[in-house]
Amino acid sequence: MTSAPFSSRRPVRIAIIGTGGMATGHARHFQQIPGCSVVAAVDVDEARVRDFAKTYSIPEVYTSVDDLLATAEIDAVSVVTPDPFHASISIACLKAGKHVMCEKPLATCHEDAVEMVKAAKKAGTVNLVNFSYRNWPAIHAVAEKVHSGALGEIRHVEASYHQAWLVSHAWGVWQDSPGLLWRLSTEHGSKGTLGDVGVHILDFATYPVGPVKEIYCQLKTFKKAPRNRIGKFKLDANDSAVITVEFANGALGSIQTTRFMTGHINRLFLKISGTEGSVCIDSDIGTDTYTQCTGKDIHTDTWKTVKAKKVPSTWETFVKAIRKGESASPDFARGAEIQKYLDASFDSNEKRSPVVVRR
């Protein structure tokens, strides 16, 4: 039990903090959930937050979290700000007794993530980090199969998250978009491709397989403009990451991510191989199916497609946990674990050597 069950018949009242591009998905998802109401929006940019509130018929508008917490009648918040503000805002809301859903990465360093975990435990409220690919049925089905021992002892893992928006206009012309340019600039709070989408593939790979023992990471920033600058944006954040890992169970794995994978707008791939079989997820093929080669099929290299059961979205999980007084997953502790892998990856790249992940 995380907190007392939400006994009121009224909707769970939620405020969205940060009304940039990512907030659109949060508003839409929450407004589709029965028994949930988005009652407030917060942003330091008053014009932006008012436009956002008008678009999604949100009645209350604030330009500071302090004013929100002092005035609004809310039960929970969804923190959708740029990464550097996740920790301070989440902790303030937890101290005010609110349930908190926070965008990934949970923080910008493991130490801040640990403080968020401590604040969540002290508050006793629901806390959840939005690893949005946990919304895919396939990853839950694969995790269940691995955890059941159906693949035997895990020996090898291959995982990748490929995007193409630095070579494709499918996401917009990045050179003209502040919403994309900030993701290329450490001065604007970006941890690059590793922090932005690498966080997802690290969760995607370790959720089924388990914790990582050792990491060796190489990061690369490519020249993308004269002097690697466009306007106020210095384009110095990493564009590609290649990580070799040893899992605590002894398996070896390769995990990679890039924004230069021409031909893949947004593709996640995961293959897990053990002594009794292999499973594979390829989002270009489907997110509610996976393929497996197990049993007698091992001897004929036969792969079969398996349909996975539907799962609740992270937003549905968050609201349900509030109503039932249960914990939610992935919680802040999970977010802090992934942050530890991110920190170790940056450390490894700087040292140009493997780094043992502290437990």
C-alpha positions, 0 to 999 in steps of 0.5 A: 500500500502506497497511500490511502485509497482514493475513496472520493467519487469525484475525479482525480484532479491533475495538474500538468507542469510544463506545457511544451510539446510533450505535454500534449500527449499527457493532456490527451491521455489523461483526458481519455481516462474515466474518473480523471480530470486535468484541472490546471496547467503550469508554465513559466511562459504565460502565453504558452500555458494559456494557449495550452489551457485553451486548447485542452479546456483546462480551467486553471492557469499558473506561471509558478509551481509555488502558486499552484501548490498554494492555490489549486485543489489538486491530487496529482501532478504530471511533470513535463518540464525540461530535464533539469527541473524534474527533481526540484519540482517533483520534490516540492510536489511530493512534500505538498503531499501530491502524487507525482508522475514525472517524465524521463529521465527522472533527473540529470544525475543519480544523486538528484534521482536518489533525493527524489526517491527519498522524498517519494518514500517520505510522502507515501504518495504514488510516484511514477516515471514515464518510460513510455515504451512500457505502454507496449504489450510486447515488452511486458510479454517478453519480460514475463517469458524471461522472468519465468525461465522459459529462455533458460539462462540468458547469455546475450542481449542486443538492443537499439533505439534508432531515430532519423530526425537529424537526416529526415524531416519526418519530425520537422526541420530540426534546424528551424525548430527550438523544440528540437534544437534544445535537445542538441545543446548541453547549455539548454539542459540536454544530455543528448541522444543518450539522455533523451532516448538512450534512457528508454532503451536502457529501461527496455533492455534491463526490464526483462533481463535485470540489472547491469554490472558493468558498462563501457560506453562511447559517445559521439557528437557530429558536426551539424552546422558551421561552428556547430551552432545555430542561433543561441544553440550550441550543438554539443550534445551527443548524437550517438551512443554505443554501449557494451554491458555485462548484466548481473546474471553474467549475460553480455549485451550491446545497447546503442542509440542514435539520431542518424539512423537513416530509414528509421523514424523511431525504431526500438529493437530488442533480442534476448537469447538464452540457453533454451531460446530467443525472443525478439521485439522490432517496433517497425514490425509491431509493438503488440507482437514479438517473435520467438525461437524456442523448444524444437524450433531452436534446431530449425531456426524457426521463428514464430510470431506471438500476440501479446495481451493488451496492457494499461498505459502509464497514465492509466497505471498512474490514475489506477494506483491513486484510486486504489492506494497502490504503488505504481511501476515503473516508480522513482526507484526504477527511474533512479536505477536507470539514471545510475546507468546513464551516469556510468555511461557518461563516466565510462565515455570520459574515462574511455574505459569500462565502469563498474555500476555501483549497487 
